Amino acid sequence: MISDRKLEHLLLCTHSDVEYHKKTGFKDVELVHKALPEINKEEIDLSTSLLGKKMDAPIIITAITGGHPSSIEVNQKLAQAAGNLNIGMGLGSQRAAVENPELTSTYTVAREAAPDALLIGNIGAPQMEQALEASQMMDLDAMAIHLNPLQEAIQPEGDVDSRGYLENIKKTTEEMKIPVIAKETGAGISGNDAKLLENVGVKAIDVAGSGGTSWAAVETYRSPDKDMGELYWDWGIPTAASTVEVSQSVQIPIISSGGIRNGLEAVKALALGADAVGMALPVLKTSYLGEGALEKFFQKFMDQIKVAMFLVGASNLKQLQKTDLVIQGKTREWLTERGYNTKIYARRSSL
């Protein structure tokens, strides 16, 4: 049953080692320190707007759960934090509730707990015919179509016929009354694919690069044959490289997610061109630590963001995207070989 699989995924992510061994690539990104910041750290403004929705910080709790009775409490906690802090939140795949309406409350609880927050629905690329019904489940600000070929290929019950996805995404963007986001689930999106998605009407892209939760790892625990999942555990485009590829390829908003674990990494992602950053696994684990834990987690995260912004002299997000940074190591090697310009970031503040 889908509902049982949702619970299994939730438990595995919470209690097992499911993260990439190969990291995000953000260690190869060095922000250029400014000895004369000429700003007041206490006046740094993190507010932004994404898909027409104002947010107090460029942070999204990316798709985590829904579809099993035990996920009601998790989504309620996450949504309360999102609402209180005025940040965004993504739901887990709504397929379970489309096919079994008794599970609808495991998703709608999020809107009830956060009536004004940016709330993003979710349906898988193999189930795109359910997108319209999923979008009508509650008041959503956008619908994410999640792309998970790696998970489908490793999953014992995976759907491995991906023919027609792009055409179906195009049809979905045309029939939906809310913006459609394309998101990966941890293996990244290339600049090539991002351009194709923009051309068929997608209004934002969540790169969800490699470096965070590996769905090959999650499925390794579920599969009787461990070899395939272990072989592809680290498959994907590292988040830093994916963020650059997509930002240099499209004009639509970009969410950078996949292994971002602190405010410094978030600032690097934003400086590389992301409009917001997303996190899932650390937020899920924090949600089990009791009342107030999530808000403390995000307040610390935002304080870390402000320190990095202060040190590069950026008083807002627009200024941050004009600050200098240097891309080194394997990330520069990847991007150079792929034909992306890594030098444009190094002295852009003087342009």
C-alpha positions as CSV (number, residue, x, y, z in Angstrom):
1,M,0.0,0.0,0.0
2,I,1.1,3.6,-0.8
3,S,0.2,4.7,2.8
4,D,2.4,2.0,4.3
5,R,5.3,3.0,2.0
6,K,5.0,6.6,3.1
7,L,5.4,5.6,6.8
8,E,8.3,3.3,5.9
9,H,10.0,6.2,4.1
10,L,9.4,8.5,7.0
11,L,10.9,6.1,9.5
12,L,13.9,5.3,7.4
13,C,14.7,9.0,6.8
14,T,14.4,9.6,10.6
15,H,16.3,6.7,11.9
16,S,18.7,5.4,9.2
17,D,21.8,6.7,7.4
18,V,20.2,7.9,4.1
19,E,22.5,10.8,3.2
20,Y,24.9,11.0,0.3
21,H,28.5,10.2,1.0
22,K,29.5,12.6,-1.8
23,K,28.7,16.1,-0.7
24,T,27.0,19.1,-2.1
25,G,30.0,21.0,-3.5
26,F,29.4,24.1,-1.4
27,K,32.8,23.6,0.2
28,D,34.2,24.5,-3.2
29,V,32.4,27.9,-3.1
30,E,34.3,30.6,-1.2
31,L,32.6,33.9,-0.5
32,V,35.0,36.9,-0.8
33,H,35.3,38.5,2.7
34,K,34.7,42.2,3.0
35,A,36.8,43.9,5.6
36,L,34.7,47.0,5.2
37,P,31.1,45.7,5.0
38,E,29.6,49.2,5.5
39,I,26.3,47.8,6.6
40,N,24.5,47.2,10.0
41,K,24.1,43.5,10.7
42,E,21.0,44.2,12.7
43,E,19.3,45.8,9.7
44,I,19.9,43.0,7.2
45,D,16.6,42.2,5.4
46,L,15.9,38.6,4.5
47,S,12.5,39.2,3.1
48,T,11.7,38.1,-0.5
49,S,8.8,37.2,-2.8
50,L,8.4,33.8,-4.5
51,L,5.7,33.1,-7.1
52,G,3.9,36.2,-5.9
53,K,4.0,35.3,-2.2
54,K,5.8,37.5,0.3
55,M,8.1,35.6,2.7
56,D,10.1,36.9,5.7
57,A,13.1,34.7,4.7
58,P,14.1,32.8,1.5
59,I,13.6,29.4,3.2
60,I,11.3,26.5,2.2
61,I,10.6,23.4,4.2
62,T,10.8,21.1,1.1
63,A,8.5,18.1,0.5
64,I,8.6,15.7,3.4
65,T,5.4,13.8,4.2
66,G,1.7,13.1,4.1
67,G,-0.4,10.0,3.2
68,H,-0.2,8.1,6.5
69,P,-2.1,8.9,9.7
70,S,1.2,9.3,11.6
71,S,2.2,12.2,9.3
72,I,-0.6,14.5,10.4
73,E,1.3,15.6,13.5
74,V,4.5,16.1,11.5
75,N,2.8,18.2,8.9
76,Q,1.0,20.2,11.5
77,K,4.3,21.0,13.3
78,L,6.1,21.9,10.1
79,A,3.2,24.1,9.0
80,Q,3.0,25.9,12.3
81,A,6.7,26.8,12.1
82,A,6.3,27.9,8.5
83,G,3.3,30.1,9.4
84,N,4.9,31.6,12.5
85,L,8.1,32.5,10.6
86,N,6.4,33.3,7.3
87,I,8.5,30.9,5.3
88,G,7.5,28.3,2.7
89,M,6.5,24.7,3.0
90,G,6.1,21.8,0.5
91,L,3.9,18.8,1.0
92,G,4.9,15.2,0.3
93,S,3.4,13.5,-2.7
94,Q,-0.4,13.8,-2.6
95,R,-1.0,10.6,-4.6
96,A,-2.0,8.7,-1.5
97,A,-4.9,11.0,-0.7
98,V,-6.0,11.3,-4.4
99,E,-6.3,7.5,-4.4
100,N,-7.6,7.3,-0.8
101,P,-9.6,10.4,0.2
102,E,-9.6,9.2,3.9
103,L,-5.9,10.4,4.0
104,T,-6.7,13.9,2.8
105,S,-6.4,15.4,6.3
106,T,-2.8,14.3,6.5
107,Y,-2.1,17.1,3.9
108,T,-4.9,19.7,4.5
109,V,-3.7,20.0,8.1
110,A,-0.8,22.1,6.7
111,R,-3.0,24.8,5.3
112,E,-5.1,24.8,8.5
113,A,-2.0,25.3,10.6
114,A,-0.5,27.9,8.3
115,P,-3.3,29.8,6.5
116,D,-1.1,32.5,5.0
117,A,2.2,30.7,4.3
118,L,3.5,29.8,0.9
119,L,2.3,26.2,0.5
120,I,3.4,23.9,-2.3
121,G,1.5,20.8,-3.3
122,N,3.1,17.8,-4.8
123,I,2.5,15.0,-7.3
124,G,5.0,12.6,-8.9
125,A,5.8,12.8,-12.6
126,P,4.4,9.2,-13.2
127,Q,1.0,10.4,-11.7
128,M,0.7,13.8,-13.5
129,E,-2.9,13.0,-14.4
130,Q,-3.7,13.4,-10.7
131,A,-2.1,16.9,-10.5
132,L,-5.4,18.8,-11.0
133,E,-7.2,16.8,-8.4
134,A,-4.3,17.2,-6.0
135,S,-4.3,21.0,-6.6
136,Q,-8.0,21.2,-5.6
137,M,-7.4,19.4,-2.3
138,M,-6.8,22.7,-0.5
139,D,-5.7,26.3,-1.1
140,L,-2.3,25.9,-2.6
141,D,0.1,28.5,-3.9
142,A,1.9,26.2,-6.4
143,M,2.0,22.6,-7.4
144,A,5.3,20.7,-7.6
145,I,5.8,17.9,-10.1
146,H,8.5,15.8,-8.6
147,L,11.0,14.0,-10.8
148,N,12.5,10.9,-9.2
149,P,14.0,8.6,-11.9
150,L,16.7,7.4,-9.5
151,Q,14.3,6.3,-6.8
152,E,12.0,4.7,-9.4
153,A,14.9,2.8,-10.9
154,I,16.0,1.4,-7.5
155,Q,12.5,1.0,-5.9
156,P,11.2,-2.6,-6.1
157,E,7.8,-1.3,-7.3
158,G,9.2,1.6,-9.3
159,D,7.7,3.1,-12.5
160,V,10.6,3.1,-15.0
161,D,8.7,4.2,-18.2
162,S,9.4,8.0,-18.3
163,R,8.3,8.5,-21.9
164,G,6.1,11.6,-22.4
165,Y,6.9,13.3,-19.1
166,L,7.9,16.6,-20.7
167,E,4.7,16.7,-22.9
168,N,2.6,15.8,-19.8
169,I,4.3,18.6,-17.8
170,K,3.4,21.0,-20.6
171,K,-0.3,19.9,-20.5
172,T,-0.3,20.2,-16.7
173,T,1.1,23.8,-16.8
174,E,-1.6,24.7,-19.3
175,E,-4.5,23.3,-17.2
176,M,-3.4,24.4,-13.8
177,K,-4.6,27.6,-12.3
178,I,-1.6,27.8,-10.0
179,P,2.1,27.9,-10.9
180,V,3.8,24.6,-11.5
181,I,7.2,23.9,-10.0
182,A,9.5,21.1,-11.3
183,K,11.6,19.6,-8.5
184,E,14.0,16.8,-8.4
185,T,14.2,14.6,-5.3
186,G,17.9,14.6,-4.6
187,A,19.8,13.8,-7.9
188,G,19.8,17.4,-9.3
189,I,18.6,19.1,-12.4
190,S,21.0,20.0,-15.3
191,G,20.9,23.3,-17.1
192,N,19.8,21.4,-20.2
193,D,16.7,19.9,-18.5
194,A,16.0,23.2,-16.7
195,K,15.7,25.0,-20.1
196,L,13.3,22.3,-21.4
197,L,11.2,22.7,-18.3
198,E,11.1,26.5,-18.6
199,N,10.0,26.1,-22.2
200,V,7.0,24.0,-21.4
201,G,5.7,26.5,-18.8
202,V,7.2,25.5,-15.5
203,K,7.3,28.7,-13.3
204,A,10.1,27.7,-10.9
205,I,12.7,24.9,-10.5
206,D,13.8,23.2,-7.3
207,V,17.2,21.7,-8.2
208,A,17.3,19.2,-5.2
209,G,20.8,18.3,-6.0
210,S,22.9,15.4,-4.6
211,G,24.5,15.8,-1.2
212,G,21.4,15.5,1.1
213,T,19.0,12.6,1.3
214,S,19.7,9.8,-1.2
215,W,16.6,8.1,-2.3
216,A,18.7,5.3,-3.7
217,A,19.9,4.9,-0.1
218,V,16.3,4.9,1.3
219,E,15.3,2.2,-1.2
220,T,18.4,0.2,-0.4
221,Y,16.9,-0.5,3.0
222,R,13.6,-1.5,1.5
223,S,15.0,-3.8,-1.2
224,P,16.0,-7.5,-0.7
225,D,18.8,-6.8,-3.2
226,K,21.1,-4.2,-1.7
227,D,23.7,-4.1,-4.4
228,M,21.8,-1.8,-6.8
229,G,21.0,0.8,-4.2
230,E,24.5,0.8,-2.8
231,L,26.0,1.2,-6.3
232,Y,23.9,4.2,-7.1
233,W,23.8,5.7,-3.6
234,D,25.8,8.8,-4.6
235,W,24.4,9.2,-8.1
236,G,23.5,12.8,-9.2
237,I,24.6,16.4,-9.8
238,P,25.9,18.0,-6.7
239,T,23.7,20.8,-5.4
240,A,26.2,23.6,-5.9
241,A,26.9,22.6,-9.5
242,S,23.2,22.1,-10.3
243,T,22.4,25.6,-8.8
244,V,24.9,27.2,-11.1
245,E,23.8,25.2,-14.2
246,V,20.2,26.1,-13.7
247,S,20.8,29.7,-12.8
248,Q,22.8,30.3,-15.9
249,S,20.2,28.5,-18.1
250,V,16.8,29.9,-17.1
251,Q,15.0,33.1,-16.1
252,I,12.5,31.6,-13.7
253,P,12.9,31.4,-9.9
254,I,15.3,28.8,-8.5
255,I,15.1,26.9,-5.2
256,S,18.4,25.4,-4.2
257,S,18.0,22.3,-2.0
258,G,19.8,19.0,-1.4
259,G,22.1,18.8,1.6
260,I,22.0,22.4,2.8
261,R,22.6,22.1,6.5
262,N,23.5,25.6,7.7
263,G,23.1,29.3,7.0
264,L,26.5,29.7,5.4
265,E,25.7,27.0,2.8
266,A,22.4,28.8,2.2
267,V,24.1,32.1,1.5
268,K,26.5,30.4,-0.9
269,A,23.4,28.9,-2.8
270,L,21.7,32.3,-2.8
271,A,24.9,34.0,-4.0
272,L,25.1,31.5,-6.8
273,G,21.7,32.6,-8.1
274,A,19.1,30.8,-6.1
275,D,16.0,32.7,-5.1
276,A,15.3,30.5,-2.0
277,V,16.8,27.5,-0.3
278,G,15.1,24.3,0.8
279,M,15.6,21.8,3.6
280,A,13.9,18.6,4.5
281,L,15.8,16.0,6.5
282,P,17.2,18.3,9.2
283,V,13.8,19.9,9.6
284,L,12.1,16.5,9.9
285,K,14.5,15.4,12.6
286,T,14.2,18.6,14.5
287,S,10.4,18.3,14.4
288,Y,10.6,15.4,16.9
289,L,12.5,17.4,19.5
290,G,9.5,19.0,21.1
291,E,7.7,22.3,21.2
292,G,9.7,25.3,20.1
293,A,12.6,23.2,18.6
294,L,11.7,24.1,15.0
295,E,11.5,27.8,15.5
296,K,14.8,27.7,17.4
297,F,16.4,25.8,14.6
298,F,15.2,28.3,12.0
299,Q,16.1,31.3,14.1
300,K,19.7,30.0,14.4
301,F,19.7,29.2,10.7
302,M,18.6,32.8,9.9
303,D,21.2,34.2,12.3
304,Q,23.9,32.2,10.4
305,I,22.6,33.7,7.1
306,K,22.9,37.2,8.5
307,V,26.5,36.7,9.7
308,A,27.6,35.6,6.2
309,M,25.7,38.4,4.6
310,F,27.3,40.9,7.0
311,L,30.7,39.5,6.1
312,V,30.2,40.1,2.4
313,G,28.5,43.5,2.9
314,A,25.0,42.5,1.7
315,S,22.1,44.1,3.4
316,N,19.5,42.3,1.4
317,L,19.2,39.3,-1.0
318,K,19.4,41.5,-4.1
319,Q,22.8,42.8,-3.0
320,L,23.9,39.3,-2.0
321,Q,23.5,38.1,-5.6
322,K,26.0,40.8,-6.7
323,T,28.7,39.9,-4.1
324,D,32.0,38.2,-5.1
325,L,32.7,34.5,-4.7
326,V,35.2,32.0,-6.1
327,I,34.3,28.5,-7.3
328,Q,37.2,26.0,-6.8
329,G,38.0,22.3,-6.9
330,K,35.7,19.6,-8.3
331,T,32.8,22.0,-8.6
332,R,34.8,24.3,-10.9
333,E,36.0,21.3,-12.8
334,W,32.5,20.0,-13.3
335,L,31.1,23.4,-14.4
336,T,34.1,24.2,-16.7
337,E,33.9,20.9,-18.4
338,R,30.1,21.4,-18.9
339,G,30.7,24.8,-20.5
340,Y,29.5,27.1,-17.7
341,N,31.4,30.3,-16.8
342,T,32.7,30.2,-13.2
343,K,34.7,33.5,-13.5
344,I,31.6,35.8,-13.7
345,Y,31.2,35.6,-9.9
346,A,34.7,36.5,-8.8
347,R,34.7,40.3,-9.4
348,R,31.0,41.1,-10.2
349,S,30.7,43.6,-7.3
350,S,33.0,46.0,-9.2
351,L,31.0,45.8,-12.4
